[in-house]
Amino acid sequence: MDDPSGLPSIAVIAFKGPPGDPDSAVIARNVAADLVSELARSPNLRVVSSQSSFQFADGKTPLAEVGRRLSSRHIVDGTVRREGEQLRMGIELLDSQESRVVWSTSEIVDRATLGAAQLALAGRIAGTLQAKVAGTEQQRAIAQPPKTLDAYVLVAHGRARLLRYNAQGIRDSRRYLTEAIAIDPDYAPAWAFLGIANTVDIGLHLTGEWDERRIDEALHQIRRAIELQPGLPIAYVALSQALSRTGDLDGALAAAQQACRLSPNDAECFYVVGAAHLQLGQIEPALGNLEQAMNRNPLPPAYLPAFYATALWANRRFEEAIRVADDCLTRAPDFWRCRQDRIAALVELDRLPEARKEAAVLQSKIPRIGSGWFGSTFGDRAAALRERRVTAARVAGIPDKPKVEQ
């Protein structure tokens, strides 16, 4: 169950805290997510995204089935308990095909030794799979640990709330991350995830409290994270997404490529590189990178297949684009981008009755939609893609001006 390229594959399941201890539970997930990020620095591993592997956190799925669904023979599982300013961790490397423990370890760490412990774990896991974790020693050497475990806990809570992608989740995330910065203004992950939360709010209009006029504030937060920890991959993922909102698509691509240099097997880095290529009209590298992101995220959140479907459509692989868009809509029926992809592909296949039916559904859900909206994510160098998209919308019956404005 290794990657077709021959890379050994590894998946990390969300670690567990003791029952009834919500702080330890969120810390445990965060420790596991950090380990995924550390492993993804290796160019010699296929590292499954935590967005996929954490779906098996309840422990109810047989180990062999987890390995099969994640296309990973080796699985990492563990427990974490907070004891004051220390964490007691128990970690196991499992062989899902043989249903056995390859090795296990128990450690007690504090806020200063947690990063080194995660680096050592990543090295031992990679070594077991006959791979290397490259570049991490240098990057870890310049990373500062939090001044207290309370800051780490607050960031863990903020990161978890962010993933809900709703108004209350964003507000809670912002509050936790702001509290973490108040405790430790030099803790880079707090600044990075705060910038992400605010960029997401700007893009999705979730709370109404942040809009495009505040994008410079989000950029300042992200750049503060990079200033504090230049080797933090997630900060460059955040920078890429924020710069794309300003229209600086070359800057967005450069930031995404830096994320991949720091963490060459992270699904998120492939996603942001692919998205940036797509906005620039570079359709073949866009598709290649988004395929790599999908490979490392076999149970992806809806936004990833949405961009992948757009790349398939751009490359005129219309039937595949429809199939991916259908999968996306099965998981997220209101995700408008997936329906856009479906409409555009149906039009170019000359399946006009189906396209018009889909367009009517989209207009019923978002009455203010106009044909120009279909091309709004493409930059000036992607004018041909933008025109194809807008033309498809018009053919499907989407007016140039939203109905409410006519």
C-alpha positions as CSV (number, residue, x, y, z in Angstrom):
1,M,0.0,0.0,0.0
2,D,2.8,2.4,-0.9
3,D,2.6,5.2,-3.3
4,P,2.8,4.3,-7.1
5,S,6.0,6.3,-7.2
6,G,7.5,3.8,-4.7
7,L,7.4,6.1,-1.7
8,P,6.6,4.4,1.6
9,S,3.3,5.7,3.0
10,I,2.5,6.7,6.6
11,A,-0.7,7.9,8.3
12,V,-1.1,9.4,11.8
13,I,-4.4,8.9,13.5
14,A,-5.6,11.7,15.9
15,F,-4.1,10.9,19.3
16,K,-6.4,10.5,22.3
17,G,-6.5,12.2,25.7
18,P,-7.9,10.6,28.9
19,P,-11.8,10.5,29.0
20,G,-13.4,13.6,30.5
21,D,-10.3,15.8,29.9
22,P,-11.1,18.2,27.1
23,D,-7.8,20.0,27.3
24,S,-5.8,16.8,27.0
25,A,-8.0,15.7,24.1
26,V,-7.4,18.8,22.0
27,I,-3.7,18.8,22.9
28,A,-3.5,15.2,21.8
29,R,-5.0,16.0,18.4
30,N,-2.6,19.0,18.0
31,V,0.5,16.8,18.9
32,A,-0.6,14.4,16.2
33,A,-1.2,17.2,13.7
34,D,2.3,18.6,14.4
35,L,3.8,15.1,13.9
36,V,2.1,14.9,10.5
37,S,3.7,18.3,9.6
38,E,7.1,17.1,10.8
39,L,6.9,13.9,8.8
40,A,5.7,15.8,5.7
41,R,9.1,17.6,5.6
42,S,10.5,14.3,4.2
43,P,10.8,14.1,0.4
44,N,10.9,10.3,0.8
45,L,7.5,9.6,2.3
46,R,3.9,9.8,1.2
47,V,2.3,11.4,4.3
48,V,-1.5,11.2,4.5
49,S,-3.1,14.5,5.4
50,S,-4.5,14.7,8.9
51,Q,-7.8,15.8,7.3
52,S,-8.2,12.2,6.1
53,S,-6.5,10.2,8.8
54,F,-8.2,12.0,11.7
55,Q,-11.5,10.7,10.5
56,F,-10.7,7.4,12.2
57,A,-10.1,8.9,15.6
58,D,-13.0,7.0,17.2
59,G,-11.1,3.8,17.0
60,K,-14.1,1.8,15.7
61,T,-12.7,1.0,12.3
62,P,-10.5,-2.2,12.1
63,L,-6.8,-1.4,11.6
64,A,-6.6,-3.2,8.3
65,E,-9.6,-1.2,7.0
66,V,-8.0,2.1,8.1
67,G,-4.8,1.1,6.2
68,R,-6.8,0.2,3.1
69,R,-8.8,3.3,3.0
70,L,-5.8,5.6,3.6
71,S,-3.6,3.5,1.3
72,S,-1.0,3.3,4.1
73,R,0.4,0.1,5.5
74,H,1.9,1.9,8.5
75,I,-0.3,3.8,11.0
76,V,0.8,5.9,14.0
77,D,-1.5,6.1,17.0
78,G,-1.0,7.5,20.5
79,T,-2.2,9.0,23.7
80,V,-1.3,12.3,25.4
81,R,-2.1,13.4,29.0
82,R,-1.4,16.8,30.4
83,E,0.2,16.8,33.8
84,G,0.7,20.5,34.8
85,E,3.5,21.8,32.6
86,Q,4.3,18.4,31.2
87,L,2.8,16.0,28.7
88,R,2.9,12.2,29.1
89,M,2.9,10.6,25.6
90,G,2.6,7.1,24.5
91,I,3.1,6.4,20.8
92,E,2.8,3.3,18.6
93,L,3.8,2.5,15.1
94,L,1.4,-0.1,13.7
95,D,1.5,-2.4,10.7
96,S,-2.1,-2.4,9.4
97,Q,-1.6,-5.4,7.1
98,E,-0.2,-7.7,9.9
99,S,-2.2,-6.0,12.7
100,R,0.8,-5.7,15.0
101,V,2.8,-3.1,16.9
102,V,6.1,-2.5,15.1
103,W,7.4,-0.4,18.1
104,S,6.1,1.8,20.9
105,T,7.6,4.5,23.1
106,S,6.6,6.4,26.2
107,E,7.9,9.9,27.0
108,I,7.4,12.8,29.3
109,V,8.0,16.2,27.7
110,D,7.6,19.8,28.6
111,R,7.0,22.9,26.5
112,A,10.7,23.2,25.7
113,T,11.3,19.6,24.8
114,L,8.1,18.8,22.9
115,G,9.5,20.0,19.5
116,A,12.7,17.9,19.9
117,A,10.6,14.9,20.9
118,Q,8.4,15.2,17.8
119,L,11.5,15.6,15.6
120,A,13.0,12.4,17.1
121,L,9.7,10.6,16.6
122,A,9.5,11.7,13.0
123,G,13.1,10.5,12.5
124,R,12.5,7.1,14.1
125,I,9.3,6.6,12.0
126,A,11.0,7.6,8.8
127,G,14.0,5.4,9.6
128,T,11.7,2.4,10.2
129,L,10.3,3.0,6.7
130,Q,13.8,3.4,5.3
131,A,13.3,7.1,4.6
132,K,14.8,10.3,5.9
133,V,13.3,13.4,7.4
134,A,15.2,16.1,5.5
135,G,16.0,19.6,6.6
136,T,14.2,19.5,9.9
137,E,17.2,19.9,12.2
138,Q,18.0,23.3,10.8
139,Q,14.4,24.4,10.8
140,R,13.7,23.2,14.3
141,A,16.9,24.9,15.6
142,I,15.4,28.3,14.9
143,A,11.9,27.6,16.2
144,Q,11.0,28.9,19.6
145,P,8.9,26.8,21.9
146,P,5.9,28.5,23.7
147,K,6.6,30.2,26.9
148,T,4.0,28.0,28.6
149,L,1.9,25.0,27.8
150,D,-1.1,27.2,28.2
151,A,-0.2,29.0,25.0
152,Y,0.2,25.7,23.2
153,V,-3.3,24.6,24.5
154,L,-4.9,27.8,23.4
155,V,-3.5,27.4,19.9
156,A,-4.7,23.8,19.8
157,H,-8.2,25.0,20.7
158,G,-8.0,27.7,18.1
159,R,-6.8,25.4,15.4
160,A,-9.6,22.9,16.2
161,R,-12.3,25.6,16.1
162,L,-11.0,27.0,12.8
163,L,-11.7,23.6,11.1
164,R,-15.4,24.0,11.7
165,Y,-15.6,26.7,9.0
166,N,-18.6,28.4,10.4
167,A,-19.2,31.8,12.1
168,Q,-19.0,30.6,15.7
169,G,-16.0,28.4,15.0
170,I,-14.1,31.4,13.5
171,R,-15.1,33.6,16.4
172,D,-13.9,31.0,18.9
173,S,-10.7,30.4,17.0
174,R,-9.9,34.1,16.9
175,R,-10.6,34.4,20.6
176,Y,-8.3,31.5,21.6
177,L,-5.5,32.5,19.3
178,T,-5.7,36.1,20.5
179,E,-5.4,34.9,24.1
180,A,-2.4,32.8,23.1
181,I,-0.7,35.8,21.7
182,A,-1.4,37.8,24.8
183,I,0.3,35.1,26.8
184,D,3.2,34.7,24.4
185,P,3.5,37.3,21.7
186,D,6.5,35.5,20.2
187,Y,4.8,32.2,19.5
188,A,4.7,31.9,15.7
189,P,2.0,29.3,15.3
190,A,-0.5,31.5,17.1
191,W,0.1,34.3,14.6
192,A,0.0,32.0,11.6
193,F,-3.4,30.4,12.6
194,L,-4.8,33.8,13.5
195,G,-3.9,35.0,10.0
196,I,-5.6,31.9,8.5
197,A,-8.7,32.4,10.6
198,N,-9.1,36.0,9.5
199,T,-8.3,35.1,5.8
200,V,-10.9,32.4,5.9
201,D,-13.5,34.8,7.4
202,I,-12.7,37.4,4.6
203,G,-13.0,34.8,1.9
204,L,-16.2,33.1,3.1
205,H,-17.9,36.0,4.8
206,L,-18.7,33.9,7.8
207,T,-19.0,36.4,10.7
208,G,-19.4,39.7,8.8
209,E,-16.6,41.1,11.1
210,W,-13.8,40.8,8.5
211,D,-13.9,41.7,4.8
212,E,-11.5,42.5,2.0
213,R,-10.7,45.9,3.6
214,R,-8.9,44.1,6.4
215,I,-6.8,41.7,4.3
216,D,-3.6,43.8,5.2
217,E,-4.2,43.0,8.9
218,A,-4.3,39.3,8.1
219,L,-1.2,39.6,6.1
220,H,0.6,41.4,8.9
221,Q,-0.3,38.5,11.3
222,I,1.0,35.9,8.8
223,R,4.2,37.9,8.2
224,R,4.7,38.2,11.9
225,A,4.6,34.4,12.1
226,I,7.3,34.1,9.4
227,E,9.4,36.8,11.0
228,L,9.4,34.8,14.3
229,Q,9.8,31.3,12.6
230,P,11.0,31.5,9.0
231,G,10.8,27.7,8.6
232,L,7.1,27.3,9.6
233,P,5.4,25.7,6.5
234,I,1.8,26.6,7.5
235,A,2.7,30.3,7.5
236,Y,3.6,30.2,3.8
237,V,0.4,28.3,3.1
238,A,-1.5,31.1,4.8
239,L,0.6,33.7,3.0
240,S,-0.3,32.2,-0.4
241,Q,-4.0,32.2,0.4
242,A,-4.0,35.8,1.7
243,L,-1.9,37.1,-1.3
244,S,-4.3,35.5,-3.7
245,R,-7.1,37.6,-2.2
246,T,-5.1,40.7,-2.9
247,G,-4.6,39.8,-6.6
248,D,-0.9,39.2,-6.1
249,L,-1.0,35.8,-7.9
250,D,2.8,35.6,-8.5
251,G,3.4,36.3,-4.8
252,A,0.8,33.6,-3.9
253,L,2.6,31.1,-6.1
254,A,6.0,32.0,-4.7
255,A,4.7,31.6,-1.1
256,A,3.1,28.2,-2.0
257,Q,6.3,27.0,-3.5
258,Q,8.2,28.0,-0.4
259,A,5.8,25.9,1.7
260,C,6.6,22.9,-0.5
261,R,10.3,23.5,-0.2
262,L,9.9,23.4,3.6
263,S,7.4,20.5,3.6
264,P,7.7,18.7,0.3
265,N,5.1,16.0,1.1
266,D,2.4,18.0,2.7
267,A,-1.0,17.8,1.0
268,E,-1.7,21.4,1.8
269,C,1.4,22.6,0.0
270,F,0.4,20.7,-3.1
271,Y,-3.1,22.2,-2.8
272,V,-1.9,25.9,-2.6
273,V,0.6,25.4,-5.4
274,G,-2.1,23.9,-7.6
275,A,-4.6,26.6,-6.7
276,A,-2.1,29.3,-7.5
277,H,-1.2,27.7,-10.9
278,L,-4.9,27.5,-11.7
279,Q,-5.5,31.2,-11.0
280,L,-2.6,32.0,-13.3
281,G,-4.0,29.8,-16.1
282,Q,-1.1,27.3,-15.9
283,I,-3.4,24.3,-16.2
284,E,-1.1,21.3,-16.5
285,P,1.0,22.1,-13.4
286,A,-2.2,23.0,-11.6
287,L,-3.7,19.5,-12.3
288,G,-0.5,17.7,-11.4
289,N,-0.2,19.4,-8.0
290,L,-3.9,19.0,-7.2
291,E,-3.6,15.3,-8.1
292,Q,-0.7,15.0,-5.6
293,A,-2.8,16.7,-3.0
294,M,-5.7,14.3,-3.6
295,N,-3.2,11.4,-3.4
296,R,-2.2,12.5,0.1
297,N,-5.8,13.2,1.2
298,P,-7.8,10.2,0.2
299,L,-10.9,11.4,2.3
300,P,-10.6,15.1,1.5
301,P,-12.6,18.1,2.7
302,A,-14.8,19.5,0.0
303,Y,-12.6,22.4,-1.0
304,L,-9.9,20.1,-2.4
305,P,-12.0,18.2,-4.9
306,A,-13.6,21.5,-5.8
307,F,-10.3,22.9,-7.0
308,Y,-9.4,19.5,-8.5
309,A,-12.6,19.4,-10.5
310,T,-11.8,22.9,-11.8
311,A,-8.4,21.8,-13.0
312,L,-9.9,18.7,-14.7
313,W,-12.4,21.0,-16.5
314,A,-9.6,23.4,-17.5
315,N,-7.7,20.5,-19.0
316,R,-10.9,19.4,-20.9
317,R,-11.3,16.2,-18.9
318,F,-15.0,16.9,-18.6
319,E,-16.4,13.5,-17.5
320,E,-13.8,13.2,-14.7
321,A,-14.6,16.8,-13.7
322,I,-18.3,15.9,-13.3
323,R,-17.5,12.7,-11.3
324,V,-15.3,14.7,-8.9
325,A,-17.9,17.5,-8.6
326,D,-20.5,14.9,-7.9
327,D,-18.4,13.4,-5.1
328,C,-17.9,16.9,-3.7
329,L,-21.6,17.7,-3.8
330,T,-22.4,14.4,-2.1
331,R,-20.4,15.5,0.9
332,A,-21.2,19.2,0.7
333,P,-24.5,19.8,-1.2
334,D,-24.3,23.6,-0.8
335,F,-20.7,24.0,-1.9
336,W,-21.3,26.4,-4.9
337,R,-17.9,25.9,-6.5
338,C,-18.5,22.2,-7.1
339,R,-21.8,23.0,-8.8
340,Q,-20.1,25.6,-11.0
341,D,-17.6,22.9,-12.2
342,R,-20.5,20.6,-13.0
343,I,-22.3,23.3,-15.0
344,A,-19.2,24.3,-17.0
345,A,-18.3,20.6,-17.8
346,L,-21.9,19.8,-18.8
347,V,-22.1,22.8,-21.2
348,E,-18.8,21.8,-22.9
349,L,-20.1,18.3,-23.3
350,D,-23.2,19.8,-25.0
351,R,-25.5,18.3,-22.3
352,L,-27.4,21.5,-22.1
353,P,-30.7,20.4,-20.4
354,E,-28.6,19.0,-17.5
355,A,-26.5,22.2,-17.3
356,R,-29.6,24.4,-17.2
357,K,-31.1,22.3,-14.5
358,E,-28.0,22.6,-12.4
359,A,-27.9,26.4,-13.1
360,A,-31.4,26.7,-11.8
361,V,-30.5,24.9,-8.6
362,L,-27.5,27.2,-8.1
363,Q,-29.6,30.3,-8.7
364,S,-32.2,29.1,-6.2
365,K,-29.4,28.8,-3.6
366,I,-27.5,32.0,-4.5
367,P,-29.9,34.4,-6.1
368,R,-27.3,37.1,-6.6
369,I,-25.1,35.0,-8.8
370,G,-24.1,36.4,-12.3
371,S,-22.2,34.8,-15.1
372,G,-19.1,36.9,-14.3
373,W,-18.9,35.2,-10.9
374,F,-18.0,32.0,-12.7
375,G,-14.7,33.5,-13.9
376,S,-13.9,35.6,-10.9
377,T,-11.2,33.3,-9.5
378,F,-9.0,33.5,-12.6
379,G,-6.3,36.2,-13.0
380,D,-5.7,38.2,-16.1
381,R,-3.2,35.7,-17.4
382,A,-6.0,33.1,-17.3
383,A,-8.3,35.2,-19.5
384,A,-9.0,32.3,-21.8
385,L,-10.2,30.1,-18.9
386,R,-12.2,33.0,-17.5
387,E,-14.0,33.5,-20.9
388,R,-14.7,29.7,-21.2
389,R,-16.2,29.7,-17.8
390,V,-18.3,32.8,-18.2
391,T,-19.5,31.6,-21.6
392,A,-20.6,28.3,-20.1
393,A,-22.5,30.1,-17.4
394,R,-24.4,32.2,-20.0
395,V,-25.2,29.1,-22.1
396,A,-26.6,27.4,-19.0
397,G,-28.9,30.4,-18.4
398,I,-27.0,32.4,-15.8
399,P,-27.6,36.1,-16.5
400,D,-24.8,38.6,-16.8
401,K,-26.4,40.6,-14.0
402,P,-27.9,38.9,-10.9
403,K,-31.6,38.6,-11.0
404,V,-32.1,40.8,-8.0
405,E,-30.3,43.6,-9.8
406,Q,-32.2,43.4,-13.1
